[in-house]
Amino acid sequence: MILATLVQSANAFAVSGAAAARPMMTRSSQPTASEANGEPVIMVARDALMQRTVEQQISSFGVVHDTARKQYLYAQWTQFLEKARQQSSPGTLTNFIGDLQRAEVTSIYVPRRMFRQLSPGNPYAPKTEDGHHEEVRPQQIALRLISCREQLAEYWVELMPSLANVTGQATSVPEPNANATIIEDTLSSYDRQLLLGIATELAAKQVLKNLKLRPSCQHMHDWLKSYLLVQHGDDLTAYGSVERLHADLVAQPIMIRGGALVDPQDISMELFQRSMEILERIEEDLRAAPEHIVPFTSSFLESCLRLPE
């Protein structure tokens, strides 16, 4: 009898505790700034699209041994990124295309590739390197980036349906003659994780912002911020794993934070739902990717057609 009474009391406490803790992760009736205005979400996605575009174009130049354009694009992109980071304004990386369109033709020195090369300290090594200067037209590189950006946006749109499932799945061992499939799967996994990482990080910041507005949730906010953005910060990058983040979060026991019970499984579900909504916004913007470049191409054409005074 006593045991039955204790069990009933414990069950009643768990139910009442869970009911008290659940409102901590429910959405407020008033949308936050990031929810009401989708511009920050869109701009972050556009920056990621542009950065991935430049990475792919640099890789493409390397595959065909176009050293001059590879060196030029890498140098210009590095300088542009440093300036953009100082401004810390999302959505400005697409302006790199406009900078290339306004840049002047330049010459890049390309050293000759040696089949056998002596060490720098070898007295028999040649004093000067053989090579040649190659002309680089930034406008042509800008056109390549525009085309690559549109193709990448279409590819990301095709990946969107596969992002609805963030649970880990066992992968089969590929056959030895499936090198092309391995490369495609690797690129697909990289882009999937990149998109999931962006959406999950934005979702986490939305949840944290809601918690920060409530002083009673300060302990919950500090713990969740440290857990998501510090302990699992690498899992939000292209080289991490959002699946591992959710798996570790769900594995956490029900805990008390700030005097209230917190269910990590509810937090995981909240992050997942918000991430899917963010991905829907990103997908809509990706479908209009060619329109993002119109201001740059129109201004470039106007400058080309403008008659000298």
N, C-alpha and C positions, 0 to 999 in steps of 0.2 A: 504494500500500500504506500509506504513511504517512498519506495523507489519510483512507483508510478507517479506520485505527486511531484517528485523532483524532476522527472522527465518532462511532465507537462509544464512545469515552471520554466525549465530550460528552453523548451520549444517556444513557449510564449515570449520569453526574453529575446530569442533569436528572431522571431517574426517581428516583434516590435522594434528591435534594434535595426533589422534590415529595412523596415519601413521608415525609420528615422534617418538612416544613412542614405537611402536611395535619392531623396531630394537634393543631396549635395551634388550629384552628377546629372540631374535633369536640367534641361535647357530652360533659361529664363524666358518669360513671355515676351520681353523686349529683345530684339536682335542686337548683338553687339556691332561695333563699327565694322569689324572685318566681315560679319555676316551680311550687314545691310549694304555694304559696298564691296563688290567683288573685284575692284581694281587691284588691290594689293596681291590677291591670289593670282590674277591674270598676269600681272607684271613680273612676278616671281617666275611663273611658268615661261614667259617670253624670254627672260634672261637665261633660263636653263636651256631653252631651245636654241638660242643663239650660241651659247657656249658649246653645246654639243655639236652644232653645225660647224663651228670653226675647228673643233677637234677632229671631226671626220674629214674636213677638207685638208687639214695639215697631214693627216694620215694618207689621204689619197695622193697628195703630192709626193709623199715619201715612197709610196708603192711604185709609182712610175718614174722615180728618181729625178723628179723635178726639183733639184736642190735650191735653185735660186728663188722660186716662188714659195717654197716651203720655208726657207730662212726669212724671207721678207714677211710672210704672213705671221709667222711665229713672233718676230720682233715687234711688228705693229700691234698685234693682239696683246702682247705682254704689256706694252706701254699704255695701251688703251685701258686695260684692266686696272692698272695702278691708278689711273686718273678716276676711273669709275668707282673704285673702292673708297677713294677720298670723299667723293660726293655722297656715297651711301644712299643712292636713290634708286629704287627698283624700277626695272623696265627701261633702262637706258642703254643696255648692251646692244640693242638693235641699231643704235646710232653709229655703230662701227661701220656698217655698210655705207652710210653717208660720208664718213671720213675717208674711206677708200675711194669713193667716187670723186671726191674733191682733191685727192692726192695727185701729185705729179709723177710722171714717168721717171723711174730711177734705174740705176745700174747696180747689180749685185755681183760681187766677186765670188766665183765658184772654183775652189781648188780642184785640181785633177785628182781623180781617184787612182791610188797606187795599188797594184796587186800585191807587192811586197814593200813594206815601209820600215825603214830603220828607226831605231829609238832616237829621241831628240838629242841625247848626249853622245851619240855615236859620231866620231870625227869624220867618218866617211858619208855621213848624211848630208844631203844638199843644203846649202845655206838658205836658199829661197825655194818656195813652193811653186810648182807650175800650176797654172790655172787660166781662167779667162773671165771676162766680165760679160754678164748676160742682162739684157734689158727686161725690166719687169713693168707691166702696165697694171696699176692697181684697179682700174676700172674693169678689166677682164676678171680679176680675182673677185671683185664685188659681184659680177654676174654669176660666177660659179657659186658663191655663197648664197645668193638668192635662190638659185635652182636647188642647191643642196638643202637649204632651209625648208623649201616647199615639200621636197620629197620626204624629209625627216618628219615634218608635221603630219603628212599623210600616213607615214608608218606608225607614228604614235597614236593616231586615231584608230588604226587597225588593232593596236595592242590594248586599247581600253577595255574591250569585253573580257579579256583575260585577267584584268586587275581586280575583278570583283571577288576573287578567292585568294586570300592571303595566307591560307593554311599551307603548311609544307606538304609536298608530295614527293614520294620516292621516285627517283629518276633511274631509268634502265641504263645499263652499260652499253655505250654505242659500239657499233661494229667497227673493225679496223679501217674499212674503206669508206667511212662516213665522215671524212674530214670537213667537207663543205657543210654538212649538217651540224657538226660540232661548232664551227665558226658562227653559223646563223643562230644556234641556240645560245651561244655565249653573248653575242650582241643583243639578242632578245632579252636575256636575263638581266643584262646591264641596264638596258633602257627601262625594263619593267621595274627594277629596283629604284632607278632614278626617279621615275614618276611616282611610285609608291612612297618613296622617301620624302619627296616634296609635299605630297598631299598629307601625309601623316604628320610631318613637322608643322605644317600650317594648321592642321586640326588640333594638334597639341597646344599650339599657341592660343587658339580660340578658347579651348577648355581652360587653360591657365588664366586667360584674361577674365573669363566669367568668374573663376574662383577668387581672383584678386579683388574683384569688386565687392566681395562679401567678407568682412573682417572675421567672421566666425570660421571661415575656411582657410585661415592663414597657414595653419599647420599642414593641412591637406595640400595647399598650393606649393609650399616649400618642398614637401616630400615628392610630389608629382613632378615638379620642375626638375629636381635633381635626378629623379629616376629616368625621365624621358629624354631630357636634353643634355644630361651629363653622363650618367651611367650607360645609357643606350644612344648617346649622340652619334656614334659611328654607324649605328644601324639605320640612321636616317639619311646616310649618304649613299652614293651610287655603289659603294663597295661594301655596304653593310647588308642587313637583312631585316626588313620590317616584319617578316614572319617570325623571326627569333624574338623580336621585341614583344609581339603579341603573345607568343608562347610563354615567355618568361613572366609577362604581366599576369596572365591567367593562372599561372602556377603559384602566384603569391597567395598566401592565406588571407582570409578576412581579418582586417586589422582595425585598430582604433586610432583615429587621427583627430586631434582637437576635440576629444570627448564624444565623437560619433563613430559608428561603425562604417567602414568603407569596404566595398566589395570590388576588388580589382577586375573581376570579370565585367562588371558594369562599365568600368572605365575603358576597358578594351572595346566593348561594344560601342560606346560613345565615340571613341576615336575612329573606329571602322566606319560608322555611319557618316560622320563628318568628312572623313577622307573620300568616301564615295561621292558625296555632294560636291566636294572641291574638284574631284576628277571630272565630274560632269561639266562644271564651269570651264575647266581647262580644255576639255574636248570641244566645247562650243567655240572657244577662241582659236583652237588649232584648225578648225575647219575654215576659219577666215584668215589663215596665215598669209596668203598672197596679198590681202588687203593691207597688212601691216607695212609692207614695203612701198606702197603707192606713194606716200609723201616723199620718200627718198628718190624714187625713180622719176617722179614728175619734176622735182626741183633740179635733178641732174639733166633731164632733157631740156628744161628751160634754159639752163646755163649753157648747154651745148648749142641751142638754136638762137641764143641772144646775139644779135649783131653788134659788132664793136662800134662804139660811138666815134 
